[in-house]
Amino acid sequence: MAVIPVDIAGRPYEVRVGAGLLAELGEHCKGRLRKRAVPIVTDANVHARWGEVVEASLRAHGHEPHWRILPPGEATKSWDELAATVNWMLGLEVERGDHVIALGGGVIGDLTGFCASVLKRGCKFIQVPTTLLAQVDSSVGGKTAINTPAGKNLVGAFHQPSLVLADLSALDTLPERELRAGYAEVIKYGLIDDADFFAWCEANGAAMIAGDAALREYAVAHSVAAKARIVAEDEFETTGKRALLNLGHTFGHALEAETGFSSRLLHGEAVAMGMVLAARYSARRGLMSAASAARVTEAIAAAGLPASLAGLGLDCDGARLVGHMLHDKKMDAGTLPFLLMQGIGKTYLDREVSLEDVGAFLADELAADPA
């Protein structure tokens, strides 16, 4: 088991990465679960696969799980589910010193964490991510949120978990598409500031996705350590350092909005396409070489992720996609910062990007030969 510390001032916690952690959940949570009753928020798919394992582990340690089982998918991150889940926690008499368990992917982690952030002005929670994307990204760092009709993750709070347990066994039960979507967030860490890790992904990504256990542990642990370092430097995204973690997300969120936050385009797939667009736009502006941008495109395409905007078959133009970006939570005084690249492993925040120019670039990408 790999143990990665997240050194948040005054609230440090651990991310534990290994196989079999769900079966050992009661042991890992010892000292944190104060009562017999343990509230667990999950979705129907995760509960069907892992509910009995979690139940047995907690009961073996004298606890009684209370389940809230929600529908899978982005639509669950809503005002209605937020209110209903908070009321469910209140009905269980959850106190500020109690821990709620978030068992699932990024949707469950985001919703449960946000509920914990507002319940009685903040109770505690434990992240138990079951998807690759959640294990390497959304479960670490304390960002919690729900979606609104205006856009993705526009209502939320920073609220750090007390513990993160990333069970690699859960990845064995994921659909291949979900694994590939999660891999987008792995390769992102190489593109941000670690060219050597990007090269590792190029060499090992396919085998990692295919199921190599040692490669999976390395990919998850390395990604978590990279995020932990950045979050420790800039917990509330005030210096610009943590903003680097949003590489691909501005383009990606626009694509998610255009596809209705539906299963047509998973979050990780949108981020992958967003990173390709960030690289190609950076090359268009002369910030990075066309060869490096092509290398990014090829690495993402080789992982079976979207790498051609025209290939998505969207019925829109560049201006419409830019319109979605106007609702981005990073908008500041009428301008939208973009994460661009000066090379692989050299991402930076550009606050002087013309949205008109971005629209023209996207129009060209939409019209390009999808082959």
N, C-alpha and C positions, 0 to 999 in steps of 0.2 A: 504494500500500500504506500502510495506517495502522499505526503502531507505538505501542503503549501500554505504558509501563513499569509494572511491578508492583514497588513499592519496599518489599520485605521486608528487614528489617534483616539485613545480612550476606549475603543471598541474592537480590539483585534479579534480575529476568529480564524478558524482553520478550514481549508478545503481538503477533504480526504478523497483520494482517487484510488480505486481498486475494484477487483471483482468480488462479488458476494456481500457487499455492504447492506443491501436491502434485507437479506436474511439475518444480518447482525444489527439491524436498526436499533433494537432495544438496548443493546450494549453500548453502541456509539452515543446514544442519547441519554445515557445514565448521568444523573446529576442535573439534567436540564428539564426533565419532565417531572413536575412537582406533584401532580395529582394522578389519580387512577385514570380519569377520563383524558383522552388525548384527541383533540380535533385534527382531522386530516382532510385536506382539500385535494381532490384529484379529478381526473376525467374518466369517462366510461371505459376507454380503451386501456388505460394504465391499470385501472382497478381490476378489469377482467384478467389481466396478465399477472399482476403483482399484488393484488389485494390480499390473497390468502397468505402469501409469504410475509408481508408486512404485519398482518393481523397476528400470525403465529409468533413472530419475533416480539412484538409489543406485549402480547398476553403472557409470554414466557417470563417477562420482567414485571408482571403485576399490573399492566395497564389495560384499559378498555378503549379500543379505538372507536371514535365516532366519525363516520364518513360523510363527507359532502361530495357527491359524484356529479360532475358537470359534463355538459356536452363537449366533445373535442372541437378545436378550431378557434380562430381569431374572434368569432362572434361572441365568444364567452367573455372576452375582455370588455364588458359593457357596464353602463350605469346600473342596469337592472340586476346583473349578477353581482356587482359590487354591493349594492344595497341588500340583496337577499343573503349574500354570504356574511356580511357584517351582522345582520340580524340573527343568522344562524349561530354565529359565534357568541353573540350576546345571550341567546337562549341557552347556550351551554355554560354561561357564566364565566367566560374567559376573563382572566384578570391581567393586569399589566405585566406581572411577572411570569405569566404562563407562556408556553411555546405552542404555536400552531405549526403543523407540518404541511409543507407544500410538496406534493408528490406528483411529478409530471414534467412536462416540457415548459417552454418559456411562457406560454399563455397562463398555465396554472401558477407558475412562480411569480409572474408579474401581478396577477390578480390577488393572490393570497398575500403577497408582500405588501401590496397597497392596502388591503383590508387591515393587515397588522399595523400599518403605519398610522391609521386613523382610529382604530379601535381604542377607546379610552385614552386617546392621545398617544397611543403607541404601545403595543404588546410585542412580544418576541416571536420569532419564527425560525424554522429550520428548513433550508432548501434541500430537497432530495430530487435532483434533476434526472430525468430518465431519457432524454434525447441528447444527441451529440451537441446540438446547438446550445441547449441549456447548460450542459456541463462545461463547455468551453467559454461561454459568454454570459447569458442572461442571469444565471444563478449567482454570479460573482459580481460584487460591486455596489449592490444596494439600489439599483434603479428599479422602480416599480411603477406600474401605470395601467390605465385602461385606454381603449380607443373611443373616439366620439365620431359623430357624423362629419365633423370638420377635419378629422385626420387621425393618424396613428399615434398612440402614446402621448396625447396632448394633455392628459390629466393624470398626475401621478406624484410621487414623492421619492426622495432618497431615504431608504430605510434598510440598514444593513442586517443580514441574517446573523444568527448566533453560531451557525455551523452549516457547512455545505458537504453533503455526502454524494459523491459521484460514483455510482456503481456501474462499472464497465460491462457487467453482465446484462444490464438493461439494453445495451446497444445491440446485443445479439438478437433481440426480438423486434428491433425497429425495421420498418419497411426500408428497402434500399433507397427509395427517393428521400426519405427523412434523413438517412445517413449522409447522403450526398449534400443535402441542404445544410446540414450541420457543418460539413467540411468547409463550406464557404467561410465560416467564421474562424476556422483553423488557419486557412491560407491567408486570411486577413492579417494575422499577426506578423507574418513574413513581409507582407507588403508595407506595413506601417513603418517598421524600423529594424527589421531583422532579415537581411538578404540571405543569410546562411540558412535560416529556417524556411524561407521560400524555396530555396534549392532542395532542402530536405523534403518538402512537400512535393516538389516536382518528381523526386526520385522514389518517394515512398507512399504518396497519397493513394494510389490505386490499391496497393496491398493493404493499407490501413483500412480503407473502406471495405475491402473484401473480407476482413475479419482477423488480420494478424494481431494477436492480443498484445504483444510487446510494443508494436507500433502504435496501437490505440492508446496504451497507457502513456507512452512518451508524448503523443500528440496532445492528449488532454492535459497532462501535467505541465507541459511546456507552455501551452496556451493559457492555462490558469495562472501560471507564474508571471507570464507577460502582462496579463490583465491586472493581476494583483499589484505589480510594480507601478503601473500607470495610475491605478485607482488610489494607491497610497500617496502618490505625489499630488493628485488633484481630485479629491473625493467628490466635490460638488461641481466639477467642470467649470471652474472659475479662471484657471490660468491658460486654458487652451490645450493642455497636454492630454486630458481625458477625451477631448473632442476627437482626437485621432482615432479613437475606437469606433467612430461613426463612419469610417471609410466605406464608401459604397452605399451608405444608407440614405443620403439625400436623393440620389437617383432611384434607389431601390424603393423607398417609401412612395415616391411618385408612381412607380410601376404597380405597387400593391394597391394604391388608391384607384388607379385606372382599371385594375382587374377586380375591384370590389372587395379587397382583403379576403379573397376566396382561395379555395384549393387549386384554382387555376395557376396560381403562382405562390409558392410557399415563401416565407420570409427569407430563408437562406438562399433560395433561388433568386429572389429579388436583389439581395445583397451581392450575390455573385455577379449578376448582370450589371449592378451598379458599380462594382469595382472595375469591370471591363470598360464601362462608359467613362469612369474617372480616369483610367489609364489612357484611353483613346482621346479624350478631351485634353488631357495633359500633353499628349503628343501633338495634337492639333495646334496647341498654343506654343509649341516649341519648348516645353518644360522638361520633357523626357524624350528619349529617342523612339522612333517608330518601331524599332526592333524590340525595345523593352516592352512597349505596349503590346506588341504582337505576342511576346512571351507570356505576358499576363493572360491574354485572351486564350492562348493555347493551353496554358495550365488549367484554366477554369473549364474550358471545353473538354479537356482530357478527363476531367472528373465527372463528366456527364451533366454538367451544370449549364444553364443558359449563357451563351457568349455572343449572341447576335440579337440586337434589338429588333431588326426586321423579322427575325425568325420567330418572335413571340406572336406575330399575327394580330397586333393591336389595331383597333379601328380608331385612330386618333392622330393628331399631328404634334409637332414639337411644342407648339404654344400651349396645347392642352396639358401636356406633361409638366411644363413649367408652371402652369396654373395650380397644379397640385402642390408644387413646391412652396407656393406662397403661404401655405398653411403649416409649413415646417416649424417645429418648436424652436429651432435655432435662429429664426428670423430676429434680427436686431436692428431697430431704427430703420426699418424698410429695406435692409440689405440681408442677403443670405450668404453666410460663409460656406465655401466649398472645400472639401478635402481633395487636394490634387497631389500629384507625384512628380518629383524631380528625378525619379529613378526608382527601381525596385528597392524597397526598404528605406525610402526617403519621402514619406508622406508629410505634407504640411497643410496648414490652414490658410486659405486665400480669402481675404475679406473684400476683394475688389473685382469679383467676377460679374460680368454683365449677363443678366438673365436673358436678355435679347439674344446675346451670342450663344448662350446655352440652348435656347430654343432653336436657333438655326442649326447648331450641331446635332441636336436630337432629330430634327427634320431630315438631315442628311443620313443619319443612322437608320431611321425608319424606312428610308427609301433605298438603302443599300441592298445589294444582293445577299440574301440570307445564307447562301452557301459560303 
